[in-house]
Amino acid sequence: MNNSSRTATSWKYPVALALMLLVYMVTAFRLEIYGQYASAAGQPSTVDKSQTGAGAGYTLLKNLGYPVRQLTSSWNTVHSESRVLFSFQPFERNPDQQEVRDLLKWIQGGGTLIIGTSDQPQPADSQDHIAGDVIVIKVKETKPFQVTPVVQSDLTHGVNTISVSSSVRLAGFDPHIYTVLFKDAAGAIAIDKKIGKGRVIILADELLVTNSGIGQADNAVFLVNMAKSADPKNQQSIAFDEYHHGIGFATDVSGPGSRLYALLPVPVKWILGLVTLLCGVLLAGSVTRSIPPVEPPEVPRKAMDHVRSMAHLYQRSGAYGLALRAIYIALITDLRLKLHVTADTSPDELLQLARKTEEYIPYSDTLQSIITRCSVAENGGAVSESELVEISSLTDQFRRDTGLVGHR
């Protein structure tokens, strides 16, 4: 055997071992990532695309030009580059006391924390100096309904009503410290208080931040108001807490490196330690790229009416189907009330009833056209801006012709 053959043989086994080690590391890492995303299913997480997820709110802010990011590390890492943090319960990982203390410092420095409570009652917590003075109480389960703001502020600007569905309410807080934003007969739904230079907003509404609820009433406007409350010029990022929904590495808040190392067998750790020591000069340092601030388009402030205001908001985000859905649901809801039928009456049943009602008979063909075209969009059909304008105008004309304008 010549020297070249010996050299080829001597390199074959180390290369094969290195490839096997690489496959092992990548597979173990990907399996853990998959498990993290699976744990976020069914929670108010931005990675959950179901009705209970919060992906629609995250996407809406992103499409409007706001610099949003998913926080996949603990609250200890919320620094000055973020001025707003959305954190929705229930949590897969409960925060520890050090996280709460670090988060409190961040709020006192000017940060805004938006907390969405779970549907379970919670007692007061004297160890929690952020929201521990608020009690979450259980109330009778209610169907989705709409409430108007209690006060006018930067958080409720442009909000006529929000759609609410929640079996809990907020209580036990000091009214001299907290400002009630929304409430009903059962109790407070959204409250706000100042802490140092920052603020805390607490929500007891399971519908507001979900994919199924963001398009109802003025929920989207309220969400945008909260997102820009701490940074009107939009020069810092808006974070959505994913770490406490199970996404990210609990043993390594700064990245997946330590977690990957923990997955390796002990002999391999020694080998990698020696290789790292020899290659330290080549691996030292990292290159970071600064992201320039994004100038967001302004949210409409002086719209001619409520419908145009909402349409303009969705138009800027490109969500024409979402805008059409809001207009369509409002029409169907008003028709059910005007025709004195139950909330589970389908659009087709409404059409048949309208054909038998004297005041709607001349306009039943128009109603059929609206229902048919909106049903296509409801079933996943694409909606263009021109179609949105056309169907919206047709709906407005139908409301005026039938006296349905402003009916609630």
N, C-alpha and C positions, 0 to 999 in steps of 0.2 A: 504494500500500500504506500503510495507516494505521499509527500507532505501536503499537497492540496487536498487529497481525499481525507487525511486525518483532520485537517482544519475544518472541512465541511461537516464531518461527523461531530467534532467537538462543539460546534455552534448549533447543531440541530436540536439537541435536547434542551439547552437553556432557552432557545427561542420558543420551543413548544411549551415549556413550563411558563414562560412569560405570557404567552397567548392564553393559556388556560387560566392563569391568574387574572388577566385582564377581563376575560369572559365572566369569571366568578364575581369580580368586583362590580362590573356593570350590571349583571343580572341581580345581585343582591341589592344594589342601589335602586334599580328600577322597580323591583318588587316592593321595596319600602315606600317609594314614591306612590305607587299604585295603591298601597294600603292607606296612605294618608288621604288621598283623594276619595277613596271609598268611605272613609270615616266622616267626610264632610257631606255625604249624601243625606238628604232629608233635613239639613240644617240651613239657617239663613246665611249661607256662604255664597260668595260671588262665583265659585266654580260649580255650584249646583244650578242646573238649568231647568229644574222642575218648578212647579208653582210656588213652592215654599222657599226657593233659593233667592238670592239677592243679586243675581247677575245682571238683571235688567237695569237696576239703578247704577251699577258700576259702568255698564256700557253707555247709558245715557250721558253721564258726566264725561266720559271719555270722548264721545262723539261731539259734545258741546265744546271740547277743547280744554277741559280741565285736566291738569297733570295728576291722574290717579295712579295708585299702586296698591298691590296686595302685600300686606305686612305678614311675612311668614316667619317672623321671629318674635320673641316676647316683648312685652311693654317696656323692658329695660332699654330697648334699642330705638324707641320713638324719640328722635332728636329734633333739632330746630328746622330741618329741611321739610318736615311735615307740620302743618298747622291745624289739620282737622283729622280726627280718627273716628271712623264708624266701627262700633263693636256691638254685635248682636248676639244675645243669649238665645238658647242654651249653649254652654261651652262643652266641648269634648275634653279640653284641658282647663282646669281651674287655675286662675292666676295665684301666685304666692304673694306674701306680704311685701317682699322686696320689689316686686313688679308694681304693686299698688303705690308704694312710696315713690318710686321713680316716675310713675305716671302722674302722680299728684304734682311733683316738681315741674313736669312738662306743662301741665295745665296752668300752674301759677305763673309760668313764664310766658303765657299767651296762647296756649293750645286750646282747641275746642274738642271735647269728647262727646260723642253722641252714643248713648247706651240704649239698646233695644232690649227690654226685659223679656223673659220667657213667659209661658202661660201658667207657671206655677207660682203660688204665693211665696213671698220671701220676708223674713222678719228684719228688723233693724240690726245693723252690725256696727258696734262701736269701734271696731278695729279698722273699718273702712271709712276714711276721711274724705272720700270723693262722693259716694252716693249712699253711704250706710245710714244716713238719717232719713231715708225714704223707705216706707213699707209697701210691699206689693201685696194687695189683697185680692181674694177670689170673688168674682161676682157671677151672676147668672149668665150662662152662655147666650150670646146674642148674635143675630145674623148681621152681615155687613150693613152699616148705616153711615150717614154723613153728619159731621158736626162743623160748626163755624168757629172761627177764632174768638177767644175771650178778649184778647188785647191786640192792638196793632203795633207791630215792631218790625225789625229787619227780618225776623224769622217768619212772620206771617204776611209780609208784603206781597200783594198780588194773589193771596190765597182766599178764595171765597168759602170753600169747604174742603175737608179731607174725608176720605172714605176710611172707616174704622171697622175692624172686626177683632175683638179681644175679650177674653174671659177674665181679665185682671184689670185693676185700676191702681193708681198711685195714691198713697195716703200717709199720714203721720208726719208730714214735713212742715217746716215753719213758713207760713205765708209771708213773713217779712224778709225771708231769705230767697225763697223761690217765687218765680213768676209763672202762673198757670197760663199755658198757651191754648190748650184745648181741653174741654171737659164735657161730661154729660151728667145726667141725674145720678149715675152710679159712682162718679168720682172723676179724678183728674186723669187725662189721657197723655198729655205732654206737658212737661214742666222744664224750667230753665233757671239756673242760678250762676252767679259770678264767683269765681275762685281766683283771687289775685288778678292777674291780667287776662286770664282765660275764662272759660265757662264750661258748664256741663249741661247737656240736654238729655233728659230721660224720657223714653217713649214706652207706652204700654199699648202698642198697636201692632198686632201680628201681620196686618195687611199692608201697612204703609211701605215697608222696604222689600216686599216680596215681588217676584216676577209677575204674579197674578194681580197685585194691587197697585203697582206703580202707575199704571195707566188710568186709574179710576180717580174721578173728581180732580182736585188740585194736588194730589200726592206728589207728582213730579215737581211742581213748583216749590212745594215745601221742602223737598229733598235738595233742590238746587240752592234754596235760601240757606239751609243748614251748611251745605258744602262750602259756600263762599262767606260764611259769617265771620270767620277769623281772619280772612285774607281777601278783601274785596278786589284787590288788583290781581289776584290769582298768580302770585309769584312763587308759591310753595305748594308742595304736593298734598293730595288728599289720600289718606291711607284707609284701607278696609282690612280689619283684623281677621286674618285667616289662621294665624298660629293657634289660637284657642279653639278653632274648629278641627285641629289635628293636622294641619298642613305646615310643614317645616320640621326641623330636627330639634327635639327637646334637649339633646346633649351638645348641640353646636348652634348657637344663635347667630353666628356670623357666617355660616355657610355649611355645605355638606361634607367638608374635608374630614373633620373629626369623626363624623358618623361613619363614613366609609372606612376609616382606619379601625373603628371599633368592630366592624363586621369581619375583619381579617383574622385568620388564625395567628397565634402567638409567634411561631417561627417566622412567618411572613412579615410580621411587624418588625422583628429584629433586622431582617434583611432590608426592608424598606427604610428603617432607621439609618443603617449604614450607607445605603445608596443616597438617602437625602443629605446625610452629612457630607458625602463626597461631591454631591451636585449642588450644594447650597448656594454657591456663587451664581450658578446659572439660573436657579429658581427664585432668587431673592428679588423682591420688588414686584410691583404690579402696575399696570397702566390703567388709569381711570379716565373716563371721558365725561366731561361735564355736560349736562343737558341744559340747553338754553331755556329760559322761561317761555312758556307759550302764552301769547296774548289771547284770552278767550273772547268770543263774541258776547256781547251784553245780552243778558236775559231781558225780554221785552218788559218795559215798565209802564208804558202808556198805551196799551192796546185799546181799540175802540170798544170791544166787548169781551166777555169771558171766552167765547168760542174762538175768536180770532187770536186771543192771547195764547191759548193752548195750542192752536194750530201752528202759530209762529214758533213756539218752543219745539214742537216735534219736527217742524220743517227744518230747523237748523241742525237737528240731530239726524235727519234723514229717515226718521221713523214714521213714514207715511201710513203704514199699516196700523201702527199703534194709535195714531191720531184718528184714523177712520174708525177704529174699534171703539174709542171713547165716545165719538159722535153717535155711532150706531147703538151702543148700549144705553146712552142717555135717551135716544128716541124710543127704543123698545120699552124702557122703564116708564117713560111718560105715557106711552100708549096703554100699558097695563093699568096704570092709575086712572087714566081718563075713561077706559072701558070697564073699570071695576072688575078686573079679573085677578087671579092669584099670580104670585111672582114666578111660578113654574110654568106659566102659559108660554108655549113656544111661539116664535115669530110667525110660523105658518098658521097656527091657530088664531093669532091676532089678525092675520090677513083675512082669513075666512070670516071672522067676526066683523071686520071692517066692511066687508062686502054686503053684510046684512044690516049695517047701521046706516041710517039715512044720511047723516052728515058726512060720512066717509065714502059712500058709494061713488060719487064723482071722482074721487081721488084714489080709489083702490088700485088702479093700474100704476100710478106713481109709487104707491107704497110697495107694490109687488116688485117694481124695478129696483127700489132701494134695498129691499130685503135680499133679492137675488144677487145683486152686485156686492153687497156687504158680506153675504154668506161665502162667496168665493174667496174674499180676503180673509175671512175667519178660518177657512180651511187651508190656509197657507199660500194663497195666490198673491202674486206680487202686485203692489199698488204704487202707481206713479204719482208725481205731484199733480199733474193735470187731472188724473182720475179723482184724487182726493178733493180738489177744488170743485170738480163737476158734481160729485156725489154730495159734498157738503152743501153746495148751492141748491141742489135738488131737495135735500132734507129741509133746509131752511124754508124753501118755497112751500113744501108740504105742511110744515108747521104753521106758516102764516095762513094758508088756505083753509086749514082745519081748525084754526083757533088754538093750536097746541103750543104756541109761543109762550115760553116762560112757565108752562104748567109743571107743577111739582106736587 
